[in-house]
């Protein structure tokens, strides 16, 4: 009986990581089993994906029918392992239906019974017209609305101002301020991570003293939001890390304050300011944080700091998992994944701008760098990563190329917490 020969190949994936500091990640596909009507028929196919520059081809995903959810719930992340996970009655990012995001100008938002509801106004704003649709539409740091809707300041012979103490005639920046530096970054491809771009946000609390010699004080880290990345191999999974609020919200702060100085041209709205460049580090010790070269790998970190005091090197930064984002794989078969990193980072920037009012300043952030290293990690469900697994993650940390960004500064009550800092500049 004659028929066409056929060959079935089982592709065995071999993964290796070269942990000598160069971070090379290789993949080899080998045909190791053949079957045909003629026993002498064989297949000899091998390819080094990275050396050949060829993409991995995968079979199309099988069609999976959408789950049937009980009323009020939906499968919004399209993750079959956690189907019907979203409560449409209370989830602000999926309020009433998947993808319906609750958002208001200068205010928080919540989802109540499947409908968006206006939350608390951000610091310096108020809902003066009672219309939730336009959020908190009025700035209450002006002479016509000083601290509250309709509270008007007046002064004899000079222009009245709204200050932290109420109506006045000069701005005094002494006190607690929330700062947000918001900027775009790009990064080149690494051995596993694809090239990309995104938005990076860094919150700080400034404690300033306005004296005859100028403005001086300290800055403390209050939060960071990093962009997600994608893998270049294996279907382009999305992964990212999150700096939890608990890292910043303990008092006294886990992070030592950094000295800052500010030049201010005057004491009225419209006066310009200049904040010289300074460096903030977390989880690492550098002789001169502003000028020292950043280590090119975790092996170059001479001294780390357990600033969050959890017994791990550096600061503990969990990886995201859910809503289309997965733990980063530690092998190409995706059999093991990391759920936590122990990291170090450095942020350097300066800023220029002007006082919008006595209670708010805005300008441009001149961002020099945001550097990071992964010092260790944890395998989900198992325990500490091996050095090889750590090196795979560390060698694929995006090397950010920042652009200048937006600098925002808002006056807060004395000694306000990092919670208040992030709430003031969401």
N, C-alpha and C positions, 0 to 999 in steps of 0.2 A: 504494500500500500504506500502510495507516495503522497506527500503533502509538504507544504512549506515548513522549513525548519524555524524554530523560534528559540529565543534566548531570554532567560529571565535572570537578571543580575541583582544580587543583593549588595547594596552599597554600604560598606562599613565605614563609619566615620572615625578617623583617628585624630585626636586633638592633642596638640602639644603647645606648651608655653615656654619660651626661652627666657628664663628669669635672670639674665645677666645684667639687667638694667636697661636694655634696649627695648623691652616690651614687645618682642615679635610674637605674633600669634599665627600659627599655621594650621591648615586644614588639608587633609589628604583623603580623596575618595578612591577606594580600591574595589574593583570587581573581583569578588573572591569565590563566587559560586555560580556555575552555569549549568543549564539543563537544555538538551536538545535531542532530536531523534538520532543524531549521529554522535556517539560518545567522544569522537575525536574533535568535535567542534569546541572551541574555547574562545574566551574573551579576554583581552589584555588591555585594560583601560585604566589609566591613573592620571591624576591631575593635582597639582599643587595650586589651590585656588588663588592664594595671594601672589605667588610668583607669576602665575599666568595672567593675573588681572581679570579673571573671568568671574562672573557672578554665579552664585549657587542657584540652580534651577530647582524648583520644587513643584510638586503636583498641586493642582488647584484644590483649595479647601473643599471638603465635602459640604454639601448644602445641609444646614441644620435649621429645622423649623423653629420659629419663635416660640418661647414657652407661653403657656396659658397662665396668666397671673390672676390672683384674686383681686376684686375691686379695690382700687386705691393704690395698687402697686404696679410696677413696670420693670422690665429688663432694660434699663437705660445705658448700662455699660457694655451690653452685648457680650458679657462673659458668661458662658454656659455653666461655669463652675459656681457662679453666684447669681443665678437667674432670679428675677423678680425681687431684686435687692432694694429697689428705690421706693420710698414712701412718698407718693405724689402729693400727699396732704401737707407735708411738713418740710420737704427738701427744697431749699431756696434756689438751687441750680436746676431743679426739675419740678417746678411748681405747677401742679395740675396736669402736666404732660412732660415727656422727656425733652430736655433742651430749653424749656421755658425758664429763663433766668430772671430772678427778681433783682432789680437794681434801681436805685434812686440817686439823684444828684446830691452830693454832700450829706449822705445819710446811710445808715445801715438798712438792711432789708431782711424780712423773714417770710416764710410761707405758712399761712394759716388756713386750714381746711381747703387747701388747693388754690388759694388766692394770695397774691403778693400783698404784703403789709409794710408800711413805712416804719423803719426802726428809729433808733436814736440819731439825732443830728451829730455830725462831726464837730469837733471843737471849732468855734468861731462862726458857726452858721445856725440859722433858725428857720423854722417853717412859719413865716409871718402871715401868709395868706390862707393857711388852713387847707391848702390843696395838696394832697399827697402825690398827685401825678408829677408835679415839678420838684418834689423833694424838699430839701431845706434850702430855699432859694435866696435867702438874704444873709449877707455877711454882717455879723454883729460886732465888728471891730472898727466901725466908722463913727464919726461924730453925730450922725443922724440915727444910728442904731448901735448904741454903745453898751454891749453886754446883754441887750434885750431888744426886742422889736419896739421901735418907736421911741426909745430913750435918746433924747437929743442933748448934745453937749453945747454949752455956750461959754464964751469968755470975753472979757472986756479988753479991746485993743489988740488982741492976737487971735490967730486962728485956733479954735478949740481942737483938741485931739482926744481920741479914745485910747487909754493906756490900760495896763494890767490892773491898776488900782481904780479905774473908772475914768471920768473926764479929767483932762489935764492939758498942759501946754508944751510938754516935751516928752520924747520917748526915752525910757530907761530900759535897756535890754537885760538888766540883772534878773536872774531867775532861771527857771526850768523851761527848756524848749524841746519840742519833738522835731526830728530831722528825718527826711526821706530823700535818698539819692536813687533816682530811677533812670536807668540807662540801658541801651541796647548793646549786645555783644555778638560776635561771630566766633566760630572756631573751625579749624581744619580737621580733616578726617584723621583718625588714629587707626590702629590695626583692626579694631572692632567697631568703633564709633564712627558714624558718618559725619561729614561736615554739616554745620548747621548755624542757626542764629536764634536769638531769643532776647528776652527781657530779664534783667537782673535788678533786684530792689534790695536796698540796705537801709535799715532803720537805726537811728542813734538817739540817745538822750544827751542834750547839752546842758550843763550847769554853768551859767555865765555870770561874771561880775563886771559891771560897767563902772569904771573908775576914770580918774583924770588922765591916766596914762593910756587909756584904751580899754579894750574888752579882752578878758582872758577867762579861762575856765577849763572844763574837762568834758570829754566825750566818752560815752559808754555804749557798747553794742547792745541793740535791742531787737534785732531780727534780721533775717535774710531770706529771700525767695529766689531760687535759682531756676533757670529754664530747664526743661526736659531735653533729653538727647535720644537719638535713634541709633540702632545698630545698623551697620552696613551689610551684615550677613544674616542669613537665616530668616528672611522675611521682614526685616526692619522693625523689630520690637522697640517700644518706647519705654524708657526708664528715667528715673530722676530721684532726687533726694529731698528731704524736707527737714529744715531746722525747726524742731518742735518749740512751741511757746515756752514749755517748761525749762528750756535751756537758758532763757533770758529773764524769766519772771520771778526768780528767787530774789529775796532781799536779805542781805546785801548781794549785789550782782556777782555772778560767777566770774565776770571779766573785769580786770583792773581798768580803771578810767585812764584815758590818755589826755595829756595836756594839749590844749589848743589856744590859739590867739586869733583875734578878729580885728581888722581895721574898719572903722566906721567913720564916714565923712561928715555926719551930722546927727541930729537928734529929732528929726522930723520925718514923716513919711516921704519917700522919694530919695532919702539919703542912700548912698551906695555903701556896700560892704565888700570886704575881701577876706576870705578864709584861706590862709596859706596851706599848701599840701601837708598832710600828716598821714600816718599809717596806723591801722588797727589790726592786730594779730589775734588769732584764737588757736590754742592748742599747740603752739610752737614758741621756742625761745630764739630770738635773733639778737645779735649784738647791736645792730642798728636797723630797726624794722623799716626805716624809710629808704635806706640805700643798699642793704645787703642783697646779694643775688638769691633768688628763690631756688631751693633744691630742685634738681631735675628728676629726682625719684625719691621714694620713701627712704632709700638707703642714705640719702644725703641729709636727712633730718638729724642733726646732732643732739638736740634736746627738745623733748615735747613736754607739754603741760596738761595734766588731767584737770582742766579748769572746772568741769562739771562734777568732779569728785565722785565718779562712779566706778573707780578702780580700773578704767581702761585708758589707754594712751589717747592724747588729743581730746577732741570733743565728740560725743556720740551723735551721729547723724543718720537716722533711719532712711532706708530706701522706700519709695512710694510703691503701693500695690493697690490696684483697683481703678475702675473707670478708664480702661484702656492702657494703663501704665502697669508694668510688671517689675518684679525684682530682677536685677541683672543676673544673667546666667554665668556660671563659672566653668561651663564646658559647652561644646556645640550641641550635644544631645539634650542640653537644658535639664539634666538630671539633678544638678545642684544649683542653687541660687543663693545670693547674699541678701539678707534682710536688713543689715546694719553696717555702717562704716564708722571707723574711728579716725577722725580727720583733723587736719590743720589748714588754716587759710590766712590770707593777708589781703587787706583792702587799702589802697592808697588813692586819695583824691584831694582836691582843693575846690573852692567855689567862689564865684563872684555874683553880685546881684544888687538888689536894692530892697529897702523896707517898703513893703506895700502899705503897711500901717504899723502902729506901735506893737501890734500883736502878731504880725505875719511878715515873713520875708521870702522872696523867691529869686531864683537866678539860674545860672548854668554851673553844673558840676563838671570840673575838668578831671576825669577819671584816668588815672595812670594804669592801674592794674587791679584785678581780683585773681589771686593765685590760690591753688588748693593742692593738697596731697592727701592720699588715703594711706594712713599709717598701719591699719589693721582692719579686719572685717569679721563678720559672723555669718556662717552658713545657716540658712533658714532651717530650723528644726534639728540642727546637729550640734553646732558649737563653733569654736574659733576657726577662721580660715587658715589654710596652709600659707606659707610664704609665696608659693607659686600662684595660688588663687588671689592673694592680696596684690601681687605684682601685676596680674592680669587687669584688675580693676584700676590700680594706680596708674598704669601705663596708658589707660584710656580715659583718664580725667581730662575733660576738655580744657585746652589752653585758650582762655578767653582773650579776644582782641576787643577792647571796649571802645565805644564812641562817647563823646561828651553827652551828658544827660541833664535831667531836670533836678534842681535843688530846691527843696521846700522846707520851710522852718516855721513852726507854729508855737506860740506861747502856751504853756500849760500851768496848772496850779503848782505851787512849790513842792519839790521832791516827788513829782508824779512818777508812777511806775512805767515799766516798759509796756504793760498792757495799754495804758493811756496813750503812750507814744504811737503804737500801731493803730489804735482806734482813731487818733487825731488825723492821721495821714494814711488812710486805707489803700 
